Amino acid sequence: MLLRERETERGLLVSVCDPDLLGRTFESGDISLTVSESFYGGEDAVEADADAVIAGLQRASIANLVGEESVGVAVEAGFIDEATVLEVGETRHAQLLQL
């Protein structure tokens, strides 16, 4: 998985995606989701295993996740409720906001 963390004025933003999805666009009805290099990749992004993703989500104020593996890790760790996961085209997407 690709993990990227950056500080924003609203806290730590964590983005995670399955690497094979980078650069792809998924659509479902009115929803369009582009897994952009500028948001999910870049030189700040690192290859991460499940433990690193979970550690990032523990610190996150906001998180965006795309892909079967990435979303699956967040669901299994209890950060995301399976019922809130969106199916967008051929992939899964979830967002997290921790107050």
Backbone as a chain_set.jsonl record, in Angstrom:
{"seq": "MLLRERETERGLLVSVCDPDLLGRTFESGDISLTVSESFYGGEDAVEADADAVIAGLQRASIANLVGEESVGVAVEAGFIDEATVLEVGETRHAQLLQL", "coords": {"N": [[0.845, -1.175, 0.0], [0.37, 2.32, -0.561], [1.275, 4.938, 1.485], [0.669, 8.125, 2.65], [1.411, 10.942, 4.553], [0.524, 14.108, 5.831], [0.726, 17.286, 7.379], [-1.984, 19.448, 8.039], [-4.006, 22.42, 8.34], [-6.111, 21.431, 9.737], [-5.233, 19.25, 11.078], [-3.526, 16.015, 11.029], [-3.404, 14.659, 7.858], [-4.02, 11.674, 6.316], [-3.397, 9.617, 3.608], [-4.152, 6.691, 1.821], [-3.572, 4.163, -0.509], [-4.081, 1.359, -2.719], [-1.296, 0.394, -4.537], [-1.49, -0.267, -7.312], [-3.626, 1.157, -8.205], [-3.023, 3.782, -8.537], [-3.244, 6.713, -10.401], [-5.478, 5.943, -11.781], [-8.982, 6.268, -12.71], [-12.177, 5.935, -11.314], [-15.64, 5.235, -11.712], [-19.057, 5.58, -10.741], [-22.273, 5.858, -11.278], [-23.128, 9.122, -10.494], [-20.769, 9.558, -9.225], [-17.317, 10.146, -9.314], [-14.048, 9.08, -8.994], [-10.752, 9.851, -8.753], [-7.627, 8.484, -8.436], [-5.186, 10.144, -7.695], [-1.751, 10.955, -8.397], [-0.769, 13.25, -7.216], [-2.18, 13.448, -4.822], [-2.251, 10.899, -3.516], [0.238, 9.826, -4.029], [3.538, 10.773, -4.838], [6.674, 12.19, -3.616], [6.529, 12.078, -0.865], [5.093, 9.843, -0.24], [5.097, 6.495, 0.989], [5.895, 3.011, 0.69], [3.897, 0.787, 2.419], [3.18, -1.53, 5.049], [0.476, -3.371, 6.627], [0.656, -2.812, 9.402], [1.995, -0.315, 9.462], [0.138, 1.271, 8.134], [-2.03, 1.146, 9.912], [-0.851, 2.399, 12.142], [-0.528, 4.967, 11.074], [-3.232, 5.662, 10.689], [-4.06, 5.74, 13.33], [-2.893, 8.092, 14.212], [-4.09, 9.949, 12.604], [-6.134, 12.788, 11.757], [-7.794, 13.148, 9.666], [-8.578, 10.884, 7.081], [-8.177, 9.323, 3.895], [-8.984, 6.582, 1.974], [-8.319, 4.194, -0.565], [-9.047, 1.325, -2.412], [-9.08, -2.264, -2.357], [-7.335, -3.672, -0.549], [-6.281, -1.561, 1.08], [-8.6, -0.306, 2.185], [-9.662, -2.562, 3.374], [-7.793, -3.147, 5.437], [-8.237, -0.952, 7.147], [-10.911, -1.399, 7.864], [-10.761, -3.94, 9.126], [-9.159, -3.239, 11.308], [-10.854, -1.687, 12.729], [-11.248, 1.028, 12.264], [-12.876, 1.924, 10.231], [-16.284, 1.519, 9.496], [-17.74, -1.153, 7.909], [-20.206, -0.764, 6.656], [-20.126, 1.837, 5.791], [-18.459, 2.014, 3.651], [-17.774, 2.897, 0.338], [-18.587, 1.604, -2.849], [-17.007, 2.171, -5.704], [-17.116, 2.041, -8.971], [-14.787, -0.319, -9.896], [-13.54, -0.453, -7.446], [-12.947, 0.22, -3.906], [-13.79, 2.759, -1.54], [-13.122, 4.824, 1.253], [-13.593, 7.164, 3.917], [-12.274, 8.856, 6.759], [-12.868, 10.63, 9.692], [-11.648, 11.932, 12.535], [-12.508, 13.24, 15.575]], "CA": [[0.0, 0.0, 0.0], [1.067, 3.601, -0.506], [0.846, 5.732, 2.63], [1.191, 9.489, 2.637], [0.962, 11.728, 5.699], [0.917, 15.512, 5.795], [0.043, 18.158, 8.326], [-2.835, 20.492, 7.484], [-4.525, 23.257, 9.421], [-7.123, 20.647, 10.453], [-4.595, 18.083, 11.673], [-2.792, 15.114, 10.154], [-4.142, 14.048, 6.759], [-3.41, 10.421, 5.893], [-3.998, 9.029, 2.414], [-3.669, 5.331, 1.601], [-4.176, 3.51, -1.67], [-3.412, 0.207, -3.295], [-0.4, 1.008, -5.523], [-1.893, -0.492, -8.695], [-4.737, 2.06, -8.532], [-2.501, 5.131, -8.736], [-3.437, 7.247, -11.744], [-6.725, 5.453, -12.382], [-10.24, 6.919, -12.354], [-13.29, 4.999, -11.155], [-16.921, 5.93, -11.757], [-20.264, 4.85, -10.384], [-23.336, 6.855, -11.32], [-22.632, 10.497, -10.481], [-19.515, 9.62, -8.467], [-16.067, 9.911, -10.031], [-12.936, 9.069, -8.047], [-9.442, 9.736, -9.387], [-6.555, 8.17, -7.483], [-4.143, 10.984, -8.288], [-0.379, 10.945, -7.9], [-0.552, 14.428, -6.377], [-2.802, 13.275, -3.507], [-1.906, 9.622, -2.901], [1.625, 9.452, -4.298], [4.538, 11.809, -4.62], [7.886, 11.785, -2.893], [6.206, 11.866, 0.549], [4.42, 8.554, -0.078], [5.975, 5.354, 1.255], [5.305, 1.679, 0.656], [3.593, 0.492, 3.817], [2.451, -2.753, 5.364], [-0.734, -3.13, 7.416], [1.0, -2.191, 10.687], [2.3, 1.095, 9.23], [-1.129, 1.941, 7.808], [-2.781, 1.26, 11.176], [-0.183, 3.437, 12.94], [-0.891, 6.242, 10.463], [-4.646, 5.938, 10.977], [-4.158, 6.088, 14.752], [-2.469, 9.487, 14.356], [-4.802, 10.789, 11.638], [-7.351, 13.551, 12.008], [-8.574, 12.885, 8.463], [-7.94, 9.881, 6.223], [-8.831, 8.886, 2.672], [-8.457, 5.275, 1.606], [-8.84, 3.647, -1.811], [-8.557, 0.008, -2.801], [-9.528, -3.421, -1.576], [-6.425, -3.936, 0.565], [-6.202, -0.387, 1.958], [-9.858, -0.179, 2.929], [-9.783, -3.769, 4.191], [-6.973, -2.987, 6.641], [-8.923, 0.005, 8.025], [-12.122, -2.054, 8.376], [-10.345, -4.981, 10.072], [-8.599, -2.607, 12.508], [-11.933, -0.998, 13.44], [-11.292, 2.464, 11.983], [-13.958, 2.162, 9.276], [-17.411, 0.601, 9.542], [-17.963, -1.732, 6.579], [-21.437, -0.206, 6.09], [-19.875, 3.18, 5.247], [-17.532, 1.899, 2.525], [-18.389, 3.105, -0.969], [-18.116, 0.855, -4.01], [-16.921, 3.116, -6.82], [-16.61, 1.251, -10.085], [-14.148, -1.582, -9.525], [-12.731, -0.323, -6.235], [-13.615, 0.637, -2.672], [-13.308, 4.043, -1.022], [-13.608, 5.166, 2.587], [-13.024, 8.354, 4.539], [-12.264, 8.845, 8.206], [-12.718, 11.918, 10.364], [-11.571, 11.718, 13.977], [-12.623, 14.499, 16.32]], "C": [[0.888, 1.235, 0.0], [0.443, 4.434, 0.601], [1.495, 7.105, 2.531], [0.577, 10.246, 3.809], [1.422, 13.164, 5.519], [0.066, 16.308, 6.778], [-0.763, 19.205, 7.562], [-3.308, 21.349, 8.642], [-5.6, 22.541, 10.234], [-6.543, 19.388, 11.085], [-3.905, 17.224, 10.633], [-3.728, 14.473, 9.133], [-3.363, 12.827, 6.297], [-4.145, 9.929, 4.658], [-3.328, 7.685, 2.15], [-4.349, 4.781, 0.356], [-3.398, 2.254, -2.032], [-2.564, 0.741, -4.457], [-0.83, 0.84, -6.974], [-3.04, 0.409, -9.139], [-4.264, 3.478, -8.849], [-2.638, 5.555, -10.202], [-4.73, 6.816, -12.414], [-7.923, 6.267, -11.901], [-11.341, 5.872, -12.342], [-14.584, 5.797, -11.118], [-18.056, 4.991, -11.389], [-21.39, 5.869, -10.301], [-22.748, 8.243, -11.422], [-21.278, 10.644, -9.786], [-18.333, 9.296, -9.376], [-14.927, 10.058, -9.028], [-11.639, 8.857, -8.817], [-8.393, 9.533, -8.304], [-5.298, 8.865, -8.018], [-2.793, 10.841, -7.584], [-0.17, 12.097, -6.924], [-1.153, 14.274, -4.978], [-2.315, 12.007, -2.801], [-0.438, 9.238, -3.061], [2.593, 10.56, -3.958], [5.689, 11.314, -3.781], [7.646, 11.565, -1.403], [5.573, 10.504, 0.81], [5.453, 7.449, 0.131], [5.192, 4.061, 1.083], [5.1, 1.265, 2.113], [2.89, -0.851, 3.949], [1.258, -2.389, 6.251], [-0.42, -2.425, 8.738], [1.291, -0.7, 10.532], [1.037, 1.881, 8.894], [-1.945, 2.148, 9.077], [-2.17, 2.344, 12.055], [-0.519, 4.822, 12.391], [-2.327, 6.623, 10.767], [-4.862, 6.303, 12.443], [-3.81, 7.553, 14.989], [-3.325, 10.458, 13.555], [-5.965, 11.566, 12.24], [-8.337, 13.278, 10.881], [-7.831, 11.831, 7.659], [-8.824, 9.577, 5.025], [-8.163, 7.588, 2.249], [-9.124, 4.786, 0.327], [-8.206, 2.289, -2.067], [-8.991, -1.075, -1.839], [-8.647, -3.65, -0.356], [-6.413, -2.785, 1.565], [-7.446, -0.233, 2.811], [-10.042, -1.382, 3.855], [-9.0, -3.686, 5.484], [-7.688, -2.069, 7.637], [-10.187, -0.595, 8.627], [-11.742, -3.085, 9.436], [-9.818, -4.395, 11.373], [-9.646, -1.798, 13.274], [-11.997, 0.508, 13.221], [-12.478, 2.835, 11.105], [-15.024, 1.099, 9.468], [-17.68, 0.138, 8.112], [-19.189, -1.114, 5.893], [-21.23, 1.164, 5.461], [-18.936, 3.174, 4.043], [-18.306, 2.058, 1.216], [-17.758, 2.176, -2.001], [-18.156, 1.833, -5.176], [-16.294, 2.37, -7.991], [-16.056, -0.062, -9.58], [-13.328, -1.488, -8.253], [-13.59, 0.12, -5.059], [-12.974, 1.924, -2.173], [-13.922, 4.288, 0.341], [-12.895, 6.426, 3.066], [-13.19, 8.24, 6.042], [-12.067, 10.256, 8.719], [-12.752, 11.629, 11.864], [-11.578, 13.063, 14.679], [-11.979, 14.385, 17.679]], "O": [[2.014, 1.204, 0.496], [-0.774, 4.613, 0.645], [2.707, 7.228, 2.352], [-0.633, 10.193, 4.026], [2.555, 13.42, 5.111], [-1.12, 16.048, 6.977], [-0.295, 19.773, 6.575], [-3.039, 21.034, 9.801], [-5.962, 23.005, 11.315], [-7.292, 18.545, 11.579], [-3.718, 17.646, 9.492], [-4.714, 13.829, 9.492], [-2.192, 12.927, 5.931], [-5.373, 9.834, 4.656], [-2.108, 7.553, 2.242], [-5.562, 4.917, 0.19], [-2.223, 2.108, -1.697], [-3.086, 1.482, -5.29], [-0.562, 1.718, -7.794], [-3.392, 0.426, -10.319], [-5.032, 4.284, -9.374], [-2.206, 4.85, -11.113], [-5.042, 7.282, -13.51], [-7.889, 6.874, -10.831], [-11.43, 5.032, -13.237], [-14.63, 6.895, -10.564], [-18.029, 3.794, -11.676], [-21.452, 6.655, -9.356], [-21.959, 8.523, -12.325], [-20.707, 11.735, -9.764], [-18.345, 8.306, -10.108], [-14.855, 11.049, -8.3], [-11.445, 7.821, -9.453], [-8.293, 10.326, -7.367], [-4.469, 8.257, -8.694], [-2.707, 10.639, -6.372], [0.525, 11.944, -5.92], [-0.678, 14.91, -4.038], [-2.002, 12.045, -1.611], [0.072, 8.41, -2.305], [2.479, 11.206, -2.916], [5.692, 10.182, -3.297], [8.466, 10.933, -0.737], [5.519, 10.056, 1.955], [6.53, 7.462, -0.464], [3.981, 4.02, 1.301], [6.009, 1.376, 2.935], [2.112, -1.255, 3.084], [1.065, -1.22, 6.583], [-1.159, -1.529, 9.147], [0.881, 0.098, 11.375], [0.884, 3.026, 9.32], [-2.496, 3.229, 9.286], [-2.902, 3.131, 12.656], [-0.766, 5.75, 13.161], [-2.613, 7.781, 11.07], [-5.753, 7.09, 12.761], [-4.377, 8.186, 15.88], [-3.288, 11.664, 13.801], [-6.682, 11.072, 13.11], [-9.545, 13.188, 11.098], [-6.605, 11.869, 7.559], [-10.051, 9.574, 5.121], [-6.937, 7.5, 2.174], [-10.332, 4.939, 0.147], [-6.991, 2.122, -1.954], [-9.235, -0.824, -0.658], [-9.157, -3.805, 0.753], [-6.523, -3.011, 2.77], [-7.354, -0.05, 4.025], [-10.519, -1.239, 4.981], [-9.491, -4.113, 6.529], [-7.742, -2.368, 8.829], [-10.503, -0.326, 9.786], [-12.327, -3.108, 10.519], [-10.007, -4.988, 12.436], [-9.357, -1.278, 14.352], [-12.731, 1.198, 13.928], [-13.024, 3.933, 11.222], [-14.711, -0.086, 9.588], [-17.829, 0.961, 7.208], [-19.198, -0.961, 4.671], [-22.067, 1.614, 4.677], [-18.652, 4.23, 3.478], [-19.35, 1.437, 1.015], [-16.542, 1.988, -2.019], [-19.231, 2.272, -5.584], [-15.092, 2.103, -8.0], [-16.755, -0.83, -8.918], [-12.496, -2.358, -7.997], [-14.79, 0.36, -5.195], [-11.778, 2.152, -2.357], [-15.097, 3.997, 0.565], [-11.762, 6.712, 2.679], [-14.126, 7.609, 6.534], [-11.203, 10.989, 8.238], [-13.753, 11.146, 12.394], [-10.741, 13.921, 14.4], [-11.98, 15.349, 18.445]]}, "num_chains": 1, "name": "protein.A"}
